[in-house]
Amino acid sequence: MTKFHTIAAVGQALGLAAVALSVLLLVGLGLGPRTGRYRTMTVLTASMRPSIPEGSVIMQTPTALSQVRVGDVITYSIPVEDQRVVTHRVVEVLEGGRSPMVRTKGDANRSPDPWVARLVGDKVWRVRASVPKLGYALQALRQPEAKRVTLILVPLLLALIWLRDIWAPSHARDPVPGPVLGLGSGPPAASAGRWGQGSAALAALAVVAILGGRRPNRG
């Protein structure tokens, strides 16, 4: 295998990785939460360290109020002050049933929260998993300036990629014998170009999906 083919193979591998990451972001953060089976949220405070450090993205699923147990990490509106939304651990269930009364505590706090919360409705969001630091990147993308730049640059980048391939010299698209990594019989440059287009398009969809995500949880 020549050096040129090696570079092309590395490009294809990077393209595959970019496609996989873009699909994961698009489905996991953009499309999946719209089904109502789960949702994602960014945690911006350190009250749940070390299990959920600040800047984490948490994945939550709806849980029936009657199923709330000690040890569950739930997201709810506190019953005092500004009624902000917090994500804390249940340390005591004072009253069970369809509208339970619970006491919660941040893992990093020495004492339980200075209130008792009665959960109302038909469900509460329970934390199932978290990804540390990912929230910082999402928050940066959601800033108004970043949104404007992203929504302008991504379509421009896609247009430039497509125009480059349309106007490329014909010899760059002439077939050469032999497949590259079993992904087709076309030239390595053309194959890498096709992977680049797919990666860029999926990345653009993922960015748009992320920009429409939920507001952060500051509790």
C-alpha positions as protocol buffer text, in pm:
chain_id: "A"
residue {
  index: 1
  type: MET
  ca { x: 0 y: 0 z: 0 }
}
residue {
  index: 2
  type: THR
  ca { x: 143 y: 338 z: -101 }
}
residue {
  index: 3
  type: LYS
  ca { x: 175 y: 636 z: 126 }
}
residue {
  index: 4
  type: PHE
  ca { x: -110 y: 805 z: -61 }
}
residue {
  index: 5
  type: HIS
  ca { x: -340 y: 508 z: -2 }
}
residue {
  index: 6
  type: THR
  ca { x: -242 y: 502 z: 367 }
}
residue {
  index: 7
  type: ILE
  ca { x: -337 y: 867 z: 407 }
}
residue {
  index: 8
  type: ALA
  ca { x: -665 y: 804 z: 227 }
}
residue {
  index: 9
  type: ALA
  ca { x: -739 y: 506 z: 454 }
}
residue {
  index: 10
  type: VAL
  ca { x: -673 y: 718 z: 764 }
}
residue {
  index: 11
  type: GLY
  ca { x: -905 y: 984 z: 624 }
}
residue {
  index: 12
  type: GLN
  ca { x: -1178 y: 728 z: 573 }
}
residue {
  index: 13
  type: ALA
  ca { x: -1136 y: 599 z: 928 }
}
residue {
  index: 14
  type: LEU
  ca { x: -1161 y: 953 z: 1065 }
}
residue {
  index: 15
  type: GLY
  ca { x: -1468 y: 1008 z: 849 }
}
residue {
  index: 16
  type: LEU
  ca { x: -1633 y: 698 z: 991 }
}
residue {
  index: 17
  type: ALA
  ca { x: -1557 y: 816 z: 1343 }
}
residue {
  index: 18
  type: ALA
  ca { x: -1703 y: 1159 z: 1267 }
}
residue {
  index: 19
  type: VAL
  ca { x: -2017 y: 1000 z: 1122 }
}
residue {
  index: 20
  type: ALA
  ca { x: -2059 y: 778 z: 1429 }
}
residue {
  index: 21
  type: LEU
  ca { x: -2013 y: 1069 z: 1669 }
}
residue {
  index: 22
  type: SER
  ca { x: -2253 y: 1290 z: 1472 }
}
residue {
  index: 23
  type: VAL
  ca { x: -2520 y: 1019 z: 1468 }
}
residue {
  index: 24
  type: LEU
  ca { x: -2475 y: 963 z: 1842 }
}
residue {
  index: 25
  type: LEU
  ca { x: -2515 y: 1335 z: 1915 }
}
residue {
  index: 26
  type: LEU
  ca { x: -2809 y: 1373 z: 1680 }
}
residue {
  index: 27
  type: VAL
  ca { x: -3000 y: 1073 z: 1815 }
}
residue {
  index: 28
  type: GLY
  ca { x: -2896 y: 1095 z: 2180 }
}
residue {
  index: 29
  type: LEU
  ca { x: -2931 y: 1469 z: 2237 }
}
residue {
  index: 30
  type: GLY
  ca { x: -3160 y: 1584 z: 1959 }
}
residue {
  index: 31
  type: LEU
  ca { x: -3412 y: 1322 z: 1852 }
}
residue {
  index: 32
  type: GLY
  ca { x: -3428 y: 1078 z: 2146 }
}
residue {
  index: 33
  type: PRO
  ca { x: -3564 y: 1322 z: 2408 }
}
residue {
  index: 34
  type: ARG
  ca { x: -3851 y: 1412 z: 2173 }
}
residue {
  index: 35
  type: THR
  ca { x: -3996 y: 1064 z: 2226 }
}
residue {
  index: 36
  type: GLY
  ca { x: -4059 y: 1146 z: 2594 }
}
residue {
  index: 37
  type: ARG
  ca { x: -3884 y: 829 z: 2709 }
}
residue {
  index: 38
  type: TYR
  ca { x: -3592 y: 1031 z: 2848 }
}
residue {
  index: 39
  type: ARG
  ca { x: -3450 y: 1381 z: 2852 }
}
residue {
  index: 40
  type: THR
  ca { x: -3110 y: 1543 z: 2895 }
}
residue {
  index: 41
  type: MET
  ca { x: -3011 y: 1842 z: 3105 }
}
residue {
  index: 42
  type: THR
  ca { x: -2691 y: 2027 z: 3194 }
}
residue {
  index: 43
  type: VAL
  ca { x: -2593 y: 2062 z: 3562 }
}
residue {
  index: 44
  type: LEU
  ca { x: -2405 y: 2385 z: 3634 }
}
residue {
  index: 45
  type: THR
  ca { x: -2344 y: 2363 z: 4011 }
}
residue {
  index: 46
  type: ALA
  ca { x: -2123 y: 2144 z: 4230 }
}
residue {
  index: 47
  type: SER
  ca { x: -2388 y: 2036 z: 4483 }
}
residue {
  index: 48
  type: MET
  ca { x: -2390 y: 1677 z: 4352 }
}
residue {
  index: 49
  type: ARG
  ca { x: -2015 y: 1621 z: 4347 }
}
residue {
  index: 50
  type: PRO
  ca { x: -1851 y: 1374 z: 4309 }
}
residue {
  index: 51
  type: SER
  ca { x: -2122 y: 1164 z: 4145 }
}
residue {
  index: 52
  type: ILE
  ca { x: -2242 y: 1446 z: 3916 }
}
residue {
  index: 53
  type: PRO
  ca { x: -1979 y: 1723 z: 3891 }
}
residue {
  index: 54
  type: GLU
  ca { x: -2066 y: 2064 z: 3753 }
}
residue {
  index: 55
  type: GLY
  ca { x: -2074 y: 2076 z: 3376 }
}
residue {
  index: 56
  type: SER
  ca { x: -2219 y: 1726 z: 3346 }
}
residue {
  index: 57
  type: VAL
  ca { x: -2500 y: 1632 z: 3111 }
}
residue {
  index: 58
  type: ILE
  ca { x: -2749 y: 1405 z: 3286 }
}
residue {
  index: 59
  type: MET
  ca { x: -2990 y: 1160 z: 3127 }
}
residue {
  index: 60
  type: GLN
  ca { x: -3323 y: 1125 z: 3305 }
}
residue {
  index: 61
  type: THR
  ca { x: -3626 y: 901 z: 3268 }
}
residue {
  index: 62
  type: PRO
  ca { x: -3979 y: 960 z: 3400 }
}
residue {
  index: 63
  type: THR
  ca { x: -4065 y: 769 z: 3718 }
}
residue {
  index: 64
  type: ALA
  ca { x: -4404 y: 731 z: 3882 }
}
residue {
  index: 65
  type: LEU
  ca { x: -4424 y: 931 z: 4205 }
}
residue {
  index: 66
  type: SER
  ca { x: -4529 y: 623 z: 4397 }
}
residue {
  index: 67
  type: GLN
  ca { x: -4199 y: 459 z: 4295 }
}
residue {
  index: 68
  type: VAL
  ca { x: -3970 y: 727 z: 4443 }
}
residue {
  index: 69
  type: ARG
  ca { x: -3725 y: 569 z: 4687 }
}
residue {
  index: 70
  type: VAL
  ca { x: -3442 y: 679 z: 4916 }
}
residue {
  index: 71
  type: GLY
  ca { x: -3125 y: 702 z: 4710 }
}
residue {
  index: 72
  type: ASP
  ca { x: -3295 y: 820 z: 4389 }
}
residue {
  index: 73
  type: VAL
  ca { x: -3151 y: 1134 z: 4231 }
}
residue {
  index: 74
  type: ILE
  ca { x: -3445 y: 1340 z: 4108 }
}
residue {
  index: 75
  type: THR
  ca { x: -3504 y: 1677 z: 3943 }
}
residue {
  index: 76
  type: TYR
  ca { x: -3781 y: 1894 z: 4085 }
}
residue {
  index: 77
  type: SER
  ca { x: -3878 y: 2253 z: 4172 }
}
residue {
  index: 78
  type: ILE
  ca { x: -3800 y: 2347 z: 4529 }
}
residue {
  index: 79
  type: PRO
  ca { x: -4102 y: 2466 z: 4736 }
}
residue {
  index: 80
  type: VAL
  ca { x: -3932 y: 2786 z: 4865 }
}
residue {
  index: 81
  type: GLU
  ca { x: -3770 y: 3107 z: 4742 }
}
residue {
  index: 82
  type: ASP
  ca { x: -3761 y: 3124 z: 4362 }
}
residue {
  index: 83
  type: GLN
  ca { x: -3883 y: 2765 z: 4316 }
}
residue {
  index: 84
  type: ARG
  ca { x: -3576 y: 2691 z: 4105 }
}
residue {
  index: 85
  type: VAL
  ca { x: -3517 y: 2348 z: 3961 }
}
residue {
  index: 86
  type: VAL
  ca { x: -3260 y: 2131 z: 4142 }
}
residue {
  index: 87
  type: THR
  ca { x: -3122 y: 1781 z: 4100 }
}
residue {
  index: 88
  type: HIS
  ca { x: -3060 y: 1623 z: 4443 }
}
residue {
  index: 89
  type: ARG
  ca { x: -3070 y: 1283 z: 4607 }
}
residue {
  index: 90
  type: VAL
  ca { x: -3369 y: 1164 z: 4810 }
}
residue {
  index: 91
  type: VAL
  ca { x: -3247 y: 1094 z: 5164 }
}
residue {
  index: 92
  type: GLU
  ca { x: -3585 y: 1042 z: 5332 }
}
residue {
  index: 93
  type: VAL
  ca { x: -3939 y: 963 z: 5221 }
}
residue {
  index: 94
  type: LEU
  ca { x: -4158 y: 1121 z: 5489 }
}
residue {
  index: 95
  type: GLU
  ca { x: -4485 y: 1024 z: 5325 }
}
residue {
  index: 96
  type: GLY
  ca { x: -4542 y: 780 z: 5041 }
}
residue {
  index: 97
  type: GLY
  ca { x: -4826 y: 733 z: 4799 }
}
residue {
  index: 98
  type: ARG
  ca { x: -4921 y: 911 z: 4477 }
}
residue {
  index: 99
  type: SER
  ca { x: -4803 y: 1250 z: 4609 }
}
residue {
  index: 100
  type: PRO
  ca { x: -4503 y: 1169 z: 4827 }
}
residue {
  index: 101
  type: MET
  ca { x: -4328 y: 1409 z: 5062 }
}
residue {
  index: 102
  type: VAL
  ca { x: -3948 y: 1382 z: 5046 }
}
residue {
  index: 103
  type: ARG
  ca { x: -3635 y: 1534 z: 5190 }
}
residue {
  index: 104
  type: THR
  ca { x: -3338 y: 1571 z: 4957 }
}
residue {
  index: 105
  type: LYS
  ca { x: -2970 y: 1652 z: 4980 }
}
residue {
  index: 106
  type: GLY
  ca { x: -2686 y: 1736 z: 4746 }
}
residue {
  index: 107
  type: ASP
  ca { x: -2410 y: 1475 z: 4770 }
}
residue {
  index: 108
  type: ALA
  ca { x: -2152 y: 1751 z: 4826 }
}
residue {
  index: 109
  type: ASN
  ca { x: -2355 y: 1922 z: 5100 }
}
residue {
  index: 110
  type: ARG
  ca { x: -2305 y: 1841 z: 5467 }
}
residue {
  index: 111
  type: SER
  ca { x: -2672 y: 1877 z: 5559 }
}
residue {
  index: 112
  type: PRO
  ca { x: -3002 y: 1795 z: 5389 }
}
residue {
  index: 113
  type: ASP
  ca { x: -3186 y: 2069 z: 5205 }
}
residue {
  index: 114
  type: PRO
  ca { x: -3366 y: 2308 z: 5447 }
}
residue {
  index: 115
  type: TRP
  ca { x: -3708 y: 2222 z: 5308 }
}
residue {
  index: 116
  type: VAL
  ca { x: -3943 y: 1931 z: 5261 }
}
residue {
  index: 117
  type: ALA
  ca { x: -4088 y: 1887 z: 4914 }
}
residue {
  index: 118
  type: ARG
  ca { x: -4421 y: 1736 z: 4818 }
}
residue {
  index: 119
  type: LEU
  ca { x: -4402 y: 1595 z: 4468 }
}
residue {
  index: 120
  type: VAL
  ca { x: -4712 y: 1649 z: 4258 }
}
residue {
  index: 121
  type: GLY
  ca { x: -4824 y: 1537 z: 3915 }
}
residue {
  index: 122
  type: ASP
  ca { x: -4795 y: 1192 z: 3769 }
}
residue {
  index: 123
  type: LYS
  ca { x: -4417 y: 1158 z: 3736 }
}
residue {
  index: 124
  type: VAL
  ca { x: -4076 y: 1287 z: 3844 }
}
residue {
  index: 125
  type: TRP
  ca { x: -3755 y: 1288 z: 3639 }
}
residue {
  index: 126
  type: ARG
  ca { x: -3496 y: 1046 z: 3781 }
}
residue {
  index: 127
  type: VAL
  ca { x: -3127 y: 1057 z: 3686 }
}
residue {
  index: 128
  type: ARG
  ca { x: -3001 y: 740 z: 3519 }
}
residue {
  index: 129
  type: ALA
  ca { x: -2661 y: 845 z: 3381 }
}
residue {
  index: 130
  type: SER
  ca { x: -2430 y: 1143 z: 3346 }
}
residue {
  index: 131
  type: VAL
  ca { x: -2146 y: 1255 z: 3117 }
}
residue {
  index: 132
  type: PRO
  ca { x: -1897 y: 1488 z: 3291 }
}
residue {
  index: 133
  type: LYS
  ca { x: -1789 y: 1815 z: 3124 }
}
residue {
  index: 134
  type: LEU
  ca { x: -2006 y: 1770 z: 2813 }
}
residue {
  index: 135
  type: GLY
  ca { x: -2241 y: 2039 z: 2937 }
}
residue {
  index: 136
  type: TYR
  ca { x: -1976 y: 2311 z: 2908 }
}
residue {
  index: 137
  type: ALA
  ca { x: -1944 y: 2248 z: 2534 }
}
residue {
  index: 138
  type: LEU
  ca { x: -2322 y: 2246 z: 2488 }
}
residue {
  index: 139
  type: GLN
  ca { x: -2361 y: 2566 z: 2688 }
}
residue {
  index: 140
  type: ALA
  ca { x: -2100 y: 2736 z: 2472 }
}
residue {
  index: 141
  type: LEU
  ca { x: -2290 y: 2633 z: 2158 }
}
residue {
  index: 142
  type: ARG
  ca { x: -2616 y: 2767 z: 2303 }
}
residue {
  index: 143
  type: GLN
  ca { x: -2482 y: 3118 z: 2361 }
}
residue {
  index: 144
  type: PRO
  ca { x: -2650 y: 3370 z: 2125 }
}
residue {
  index: 145
  type: GLU
  ca { x: -2321 y: 3464 z: 1959 }
}
residue {
  index: 146
  type: ALA
  ca { x: -2223 y: 3100 z: 1908 }
}
residue {
  index: 147
  type: LYS
  ca { x: -2567 y: 3020 z: 1767 }
}
residue {
  index: 148
  type: ARG
  ca { x: -2541 y: 3295 z: 1509 }
}
residue {
  index: 149
  type: VAL
  ca { x: -2190 y: 3197 z: 1407 }
}
residue {
  index: 150
  type: THR
  ca { x: -2271 y: 2825 z: 1396 }
}
residue {
  index: 151
  type: LEU
  ca { x: -2590 y: 2862 z: 1195 }
}
residue {
  index: 152
  type: ILE
  ca { x: -2401 y: 3074 z: 940 }
}
residue {
  index: 153
  type: LEU
  ca { x: -2072 y: 2885 z: 920 }
}
residue {
  index: 154
  type: VAL
  ca { x: -2211 y: 2529 z: 906 }
}
residue {
  index: 155
  type: PRO
  ca { x: -2424 y: 2586 z: 589 }
}
residue {
  index: 156
  type: LEU
  ca { x: -2136 y: 2785 z: 436 }
}
residue {
  index: 157
  type: LEU
  ca { x: -1892 y: 2502 z: 506 }
}
residue {
  index: 158
  type: LEU
  ca { x: -2127 y: 2247 z: 351 }
}
residue {
  index: 159
  type: ALA
  ca { x: -2171 y: 2465 z: 42 }
}
residue {
  index: 160
  type: LEU
  ca { x: -1794 y: 2499 z: 0 }
}
residue {
  index: 161
  type: ILE
  ca { x: -1745 y: 2122 z: 31 }
}
residue {
  index: 162
  type: TRP
  ca { x: -2010 y: 2048 z: -229 }
}
residue {
  index: 163
  type: LEU
  ca { x: -1882 y: 2316 z: -468 }
}
residue {
  index: 164
  type: ARG
  ca { x: -1529 y: 2181 z: -435 }
}
residue {
  index: 165
  type: ASP
  ca { x: -1643 y: 1835 z: -541 }
}
residue {
  index: 166
  type: ILE
  ca { x: -1857 y: 1969 z: -826 }
}
residue {
  index: 167
  type: TRP
  ca { x: -1574 y: 2181 z: -967 }
}
residue {
  index: 168
  type: ALA
  ca { x: -1294 y: 1929 z: -900 }
}
residue {
  index: 169
  type: PRO
  ca { x: -1091 y: 1833 z: -1211 }
}
residue {
  index: 170
  type: SER
  ca { x: -1232 y: 1531 z: -1392 }
}
residue {
  index: 171
  type: HIS
  ca { x: -910 y: 1329 z: -1347 }
}
residue {
  index: 172
  type: ALA
  ca { x: -962 y: 1343 z: -969 }
}
residue {
  index: 173
  type: ARG
  ca { x: -1279 y: 1140 z: -1020 }
}
residue {
  index: 174
  type: ASP
  ca { x: -1140 y: 889 z: -1273 }
}
residue {
  index: 175
  type: PRO
  ca { x: -1151 y: 536 z: -1133 }
}
residue {
  index: 176
  type: VAL
  ca { x: -836 y: 349 z: -1045 }
}
residue {
  index: 177
  type: PRO
  ca { x: -813 y: -28 z: -997 }
}
residue {
  index: 178
  type: GLY
  ca { x: -841 y: -186 z: -657 }
}
residue {
  index: 179
  type: PRO
  ca { x: -1069 y: -111 z: -360 }
}
residue {
  index: 180
  type: VAL
  ca { x: -957 y: 82 z: -53 }
}
residue {
  index: 181
  type: LEU
  ca { x: -1039 y: -98 z: 271 }
}
residue {
  index: 182
  type: GLY
  ca { x: -1325 y: -273 z: 91 }
}
residue {
  index: 183
  type: LEU
  ca { x: -1527 y: 49 z: 79 }
}
residue {
  index: 184
  type: GLY
  ca { x: -1551 y: 75 z: -298 }
}
residue {
  index: 185
  type: SER
  ca { x: -1347 y: 78 z: -617 }
}
residue {
  index: 186
  type: GLY
  ca { x: -1331 y: 453 z: -664 }
}
residue {
  index: 187
  type: PRO
  ca { x: -1022 y: 664 z: -601 }
}
residue {
  index: 188
  type: PRO
  ca { x: -920 y: 722 z: -239 }
}
residue {
  index: 189
  type: ALA
  ca { x: -957 y: 1100 z: -271 }
}
residue {
  index: 190
  type: ALA
  ca { x: -1310 y: 1068 z: -404 }
}
residue {
  index: 191
  type: SER
  ca { x: -1404 y: 817 z: -132 }
}
residue {
  index: 192
  type: ALA
  ca { x: -1261 y: 1044 z: 136 }
}
residue {
  index: 193
  type: GLY
  ca { x: -1453 y: 1333 z: -16 }
}
residue {
  index: 194
  type: ARG
  ca { x: -1779 y: 1142 z: 4 }
}
residue {
  index: 195
  type: TRP
  ca { x: -1711 y: 1051 z: 367 }
}
residue {
  index: 196
  type: GLY
  ca { x: -1629 y: 1417 z: 435 }
}
residue {
  index: 197
  type: GLN
  ca { x: -1964 y: 1527 z: 292 }
}
residue {
  index: 198
  type: GLY
  ca { x: -2155 y: 1275 z: 499 }
}
residue {
  index: 199
  type: SER
  ca { x: -1967 y: 1365 z: 814 }
}
residue {
  index: 200
  type: ALA
  ca { x: -2020 y: 1737 z: 763 }
}
residue {
  index: 201
  type: ALA
  ca { x: -2392 y: 1694 z: 693 }
}
residue {
  index: 202
  type: LEU
  ca { x: -2448 y: 1477 z: 999 }
}
residue {
  index: 203
  type: ALA
  ca { x: -2240 y: 1711 z: 1213 }
}
residue {
  index: 204
  type: ALA
  ca { x: -2456 y: 2000 z: 1096 }
}
residue {
  index: 205
  type: LEU
  ca { x: -2773 y: 1812 z: 1194 }
}
residue {
  index: 206
  type: ALA
  ca { x: -2623 y: 1731 z: 1533 }
}
residue {
  index: 207
  type: VAL
  ca { x: -2532 y: 2095 z: 1597 }
}
residue {
  index: 208
  type: VAL
  ca { x: -2883 y: 2209 z: 1508 }
}
residue {
  index: 209
  type: ALA
  ca { x: -3029 y: 1945 z: 1740 }
}
residue {
  index: 210
  type: ILE
  ca { x: -2798 y: 2046 z: 2025 }
}
residue {
  index: 211
  type: LEU
  ca { x: -2883 y: 2414 z: 1987 }
}
residue {
  index: 212
  type: GLY
  ca { x: -3246 y: 2327 z: 2052 }
}
residue {
  index: 213
  type: GLY
  ca { x: -3173 y: 2139 z: 2377 }
}
residue {
  index: 214
  type: ARG
  ca { x: -3308 y: 2197 z: 2725 }
}
residue {
  index: 215
  type: ARG
  ca { x: -3208 y: 2483 z: 2954 }
}
residue {
  index: 216
  type: PRO
  ca { x: -2947 y: 2403 z: 3219 }
}
residue {
  index: 217
  type: ASN
  ca { x: -3026 y: 2291 z: 3572 }
}
residue {
  index: 218
  type: ARG
  ca { x: -2865 y: 2537 z: 3815 }
}
residue {
  index: 219
  type: GLY
  ca { x: -2945 y: 2352 z: 4135 }
}
